[in-house]
Amino acid sequence: MLRVGIVGTGRISDLHAIEYLQNKRAQIVAVCDTDRDRAESRAAAWGVPSSGIFSHHHELLALPDLDLVEILLPHHLHHPVSLDAFAAGKHVSVQKPMALSLAQANEMLAAAAAASKVLRVYENFLFYPPVTRAQELIDAGEIGDPLTIRIKSNAGFSPNAWHVPLASWAWRFDPETCGGGPLVFDDGHHKFALAWHFMGLAEEVHAWIGKMELMPGRILDTPAIVSWKFPDNRLGSMEVVYSPQLEIETRHYAQDDRVEITGTRGVLWINGGHGRLADAPPLILYRDGKTRIFDDLPVAWELSFVHATRHLIDALENGDPPRLTGAEGRDILRFLLAAQQSAREGQAVTV
Ligand SMILES: NC(=O)c1ccc[n+]([C@@H]2O[C@H](COP(=O)([O-])OP(=O)(O)OC[C@H]3O[C@@H](n4cnc5c(N)ncnc54)[C@H](O)[C@@H]3O)[C@@H](O)[C@H]2O)c1
């Protein structure tokens, strides 16, 4: 039985809890949040006894029989709380991006190694069923060798989006606590991780990141265009745009993501993620003049979390490296930081 403590019981913690609650090999035994009411309501929903509710992560880490700590905190806290968890002898699963700088990421990797514990960077997009199916098709040679990847991220609004408290947005608009902007840095991790997943490490990036003032002091990093070069003459690009009056279907965040991967003999489209617009099937393959539509894939967004968490439970049980390892998470972070640097300097940056 994997005994799990969740530090940070904010918006996203609901989706992390699902698999721990349904998997017989794991149990949420403790929660921690500086917002006591929030910790208590999540504890009640997840069956955590009051003795397992804490306001300071040191109290949670002092539990002797805790195996794994899920860190679901604003980004500037990922590094210090991870170091404390390793010092207390726990495995760590930390949400993306793992840290604000490569120096912090290096310290986290070193602390994990010194404690002989696992450091996992939580990147659920890689476990979304249409993404895993797309990877299977690529591995089977359906599009030949991938040449380019093109990602479009379109945020809008939805009457059905889940409630995100203002406090959950506030820290994302402050580079000191977020590390960059909400769309290209925070959410961008998912998109750059997808590019890395399908095509490998990029070697050079160029970014133009716009500024949209939503209200005084709230600058959204959009519109933006980021382009990059992989080894062997392969390319990637991402466009980010916020359309305030664009209605998007979702039960979570009002944002549609589209991915197009072009290979030497075919093309793949992955449509939608936590939100979707238009009625496109979740996955389309084109090759040899024929279009194959995959409209029977499970598309519930929470499945990406269910599979990502199940993967970690399996990896810890079998002693396998998790996806993302700390080193893989550091590679994505290096890319994110290079894109931010490129936008600041107005020139291409080596990753
Ligand atoms: N994978 C995804 O799709 C996805 C989606 C949303 C968020 N996230 C990530 O999850 C993490 C949390 O995001 P969120 O949207 O849930 O944020 P949030 O602001 O809703 O939740 C953070 C929680 O941490 C608590 N907190 C702050 N400082 C604390 C401290 N020192 N000790 C204990 N608790 C503290 C806050 O009270 C809050 O409840 C971030 O890293 C974010 O990037 C990932």
The ligand as a MOL file (V3000), in Angstrom:
LIG
                    3D

  0  0  0     0  0            999 V3000
M  V30 BEGIN CTAB
M  V30 COUNTS 44 48 0 0 0
M  V30 BEGIN ATOM
M  V30 1 N -1.5300 19.2780 -15.0350 0
M  V30 2 C -2.4480 20.1890 -15.1950 0
M  V30 3 O -3.2260 20.1470 -16.1390 0
M  V30 4 C -2.5250 21.2970 -14.1850 0
M  V30 5 C -3.6760 22.1000 -14.1090 0
M  V30 6 C -3.7270 23.0720 -13.1070 0
M  V30 7 C -2.6730 23.2340 -12.2350 0
M  V30 8 N -1.5540 22.4570 -12.3560 0 CHG=1
M  V30 9 C -0.4010 22.6440 -11.4470 0
M  V30 10 O -0.7990 22.2490 -10.1360 0
M  V30 11 C -0.1940 23.1100 -9.1700 0
M  V30 12 C -1.2940 23.7390 -8.3300 0
M  V30 13 O -2.1720 24.4740 -9.1790 0
M  V30 14 P -3.6640 24.8430 -8.7270 0
M  V30 15 O -4.3330 25.3500 -9.9290 0
M  V30 16 O -4.2690 23.7200 -7.9640 0 CHG=-1
M  V30 17 O -3.3420 26.0610 -7.7420 0
M  V30 18 P -4.2290 26.5860 -6.5250 0
M  V30 19 O -3.7640 27.9570 -6.2600 0
M  V30 20 O -5.6730 26.3460 -6.7880 0
M  V30 21 O -3.8040 25.6120 -5.3350 0
M  V30 22 C -2.6100 25.7590 -4.6030 0
M  V30 23 C -2.9250 25.4700 -3.1430 0
M  V30 24 O -1.7110 25.5670 -2.4020 0
M  V30 25 C -2.0160 26.1680 -1.1540 0
M  V30 26 N -0.7680 26.6970 -0.6020 0
M  V30 27 C -0.1000 27.8210 -0.9560 0
M  V30 28 N 1.0470 27.9280 -0.2500 0
M  V30 29 C 1.0950 26.8450 0.5570 0
M  V30 30 C 2.0480 26.3690 1.4920 0
M  V30 31 N 3.1760 27.0430 1.7750 0
M  V30 32 N 1.7960 25.2140 2.1420 0
M  V30 33 C 0.6560 24.5020 1.8940 0
M  V30 34 N -0.2810 24.9130 1.0080 0
M  V30 35 C -0.0650 26.0620 0.3460 0
M  V30 36 C -3.0630 27.2000 -1.4910 0
M  V30 37 O -3.8090 27.5850 -0.3390 0
M  V30 38 C -3.9070 26.4710 -2.5320 0
M  V30 39 O -4.9830 25.7680 -1.9490 0
M  V30 40 C 0.6600 24.0910 -9.9610 0
M  V30 41 O 1.9620 23.5930 -10.0350 0
M  V30 42 C 0.0420 24.0840 -11.3500 0
M  V30 43 O 0.9460 24.3960 -12.3970 0
M  V30 44 C -1.4760 21.5040 -13.3180 0
M  V30 END ATOM
M  V30 BEGIN BOND
M  V30 1 1 1 2
M  V30 2 2 2 3
M  V30 3 1 2 4
M  V30 4 1 4 5
M  V30 5 2 4 44
M  V30 6 2 5 6
M  V30 7 1 6 7
M  V30 8 2 7 8
M  V30 9 1 8 9
M  V30 10 1 8 44
M  V30 11 1 9 10
M  V30 12 1 9 42
M  V30 13 1 10 11
M  V30 14 1 11 12
M  V30 15 1 11 40
M  V30 16 1 12 13
M  V30 17 1 13 14
M  V30 18 2 14 15
M  V30 19 1 14 16
M  V30 20 1 14 17
M  V30 21 1 17 18
M  V30 22 2 18 19
M  V30 23 1 18 20
M  V30 24 1 18 21
M  V30 25 1 21 22
M  V30 26 1 22 23
M  V30 27 1 23 24
M  V30 28 1 23 38
M  V30 29 1 24 25
M  V30 30 1 25 26
M  V30 31 1 25 36
M  V30 32 1 26 27
M  V30 33 1 26 35
M  V30 34 2 27 28
M  V30 35 1 28 29
M  V30 36 1 29 30
M  V30 37 2 29 35
M  V30 38 1 30 31
M  V30 39 2 30 32
M  V30 40 1 32 33
M  V30 41 2 33 34
M  V30 42 1 34 35
M  V30 43 1 36 37
M  V30 44 1 36 38
M  V30 45 1 38 39
M  V30 46 1 40 41
M  V30 47 1 40 42
M  V30 48 1 42 43
M  V30 END BOND
M  V30 END CTAB
M  END
